[in-house]
Amino acid sequence: NEGMPVNFTVAMASDTGYEEGFTKVLQLIKRRGAEIALHPGDLDYGNRPERLEERIDAILGPQFPYFFSPGNHETRSGWFQPDGYQERLIARVN
């Protein structure tokens, strides 16, 4: 594809929770210059999608392509709730 970079950095993190460790992961993603991040589940053990998104936006920016999928903590707690993880992911990619 034209316009597709030949080399780019993809970051991947999972089972991070929300606290200090997650901040360090986001800072590492930024320092390493990743162009995209994938987070396959266990985003936040407390079902606080707004806090997760605020942290991503504060460190990487609201336009940074940060994609996530549900882990066992999100499916039990609120992946599908109004203004939950699923709605925030859809808004982020649109």
Legacy VTK file of the C-alpha trace (Angstrom):
# vtk DataFile Version 3.0
C-alpha trace
ASCII
DATASET POLYDATA
POINTS 94 float
0.000 0.000 0.000
1.113 3.480 -0.814
1.554 5.556 2.307
2.065 2.509 4.511
5.339 2.839 6.425
7.979 0.202 5.774
9.072 0.175 9.388
6.998 1.143 12.376
6.914 0.235 16.044
3.991 -1.560 17.629
3.765 -1.679 21.417
1.905 -4.447 23.197
0.974 -4.615 26.860
-1.551 -6.669 28.770
-2.701 -7.335 32.287
-1.470 -3.931 33.391
-4.136 -2.794 35.798
-4.320 0.936 36.257
-1.891 2.044 38.935
1.762 3.105 38.727
2.783 0.164 36.561
0.407 1.260 33.820
1.836 4.770 33.853
5.332 3.333 33.433
4.174 1.183 30.522
2.662 4.211 28.766
5.812 6.246 29.361
7.898 3.427 27.870
5.627 3.285 24.813
6.177 7.010 24.341
9.957 6.857 24.900
10.335 4.011 22.415
8.414 5.948 19.786
5.701 3.390 19.128
3.184 4.404 16.501
0.426 2.080 17.721
-0.363 0.163 20.899
-2.305 -3.050 21.409
-3.645 -4.030 24.817
-5.289 -7.468 24.842
-7.198 -7.361 28.068
-7.123 -6.835 31.789
-7.021 -3.100 31.343
-8.177 -2.054 34.765
-9.169 -4.257 37.673
-11.595 -1.675 39.042
-13.877 -1.090 36.039
-12.917 2.576 35.549
-12.748 3.084 31.793
-12.723 6.866 32.142
-9.552 6.765 34.274
-7.854 4.416 31.851
-8.621 6.674 28.902
-7.576 9.815 30.792
-4.190 8.251 31.533
-3.668 7.159 27.911
-4.644 10.615 26.644
-2.442 12.427 29.175
0.687 10.468 28.267
0.232 9.462 24.619
-2.403 11.945 23.469
-6.073 11.536 22.542
-5.284 10.780 18.893
-2.767 8.022 19.639
-3.970 4.710 18.163
-4.354 2.657 21.347
-6.444 -0.451 20.710
-7.672 -2.818 23.385
-9.822 -5.890 23.775
-11.593 -7.329 26.804
-9.881 -9.588 29.279
-11.607 -11.599 31.963
-11.802 -8.543 34.243
-13.545 -6.394 31.632
-16.058 -9.011 30.525
-17.181 -9.565 34.095
-17.350 -5.924 35.025
-18.434 -3.592 32.293
-17.178 -3.994 28.755
-20.698 -3.372 27.425
-21.947 -0.854 30.005
-22.906 2.640 28.803
-19.753 4.743 28.442
-17.754 1.594 29.135
-14.658 0.174 27.495
-16.376 -0.886 24.273
-17.951 2.531 23.646
-14.647 4.259 24.392
-12.780 1.982 22.002
-15.297 2.661 19.217
-15.006 6.417 19.809
-11.195 6.191 19.805
-11.021 4.486 16.402
-13.634 6.717 14.760
LINES 1 95
94 0 1 2 3 4 5 6 7 8 9 10 11 12 13 14 15 16 17 18 19 20 21 22 23 24 25 26 27 28 29 30 31 32 33 34 35 36 37 38 39 40 41 42 43 44 45 46 47 48 49 50 51 52 53 54 55 56 57 58 59 60 61 62 63 64 65 66 67 68 69 70 71 72 73 74 75 76 77 78 79 80 81 82 83 84 85 86 87 88 89 90 91 92 93
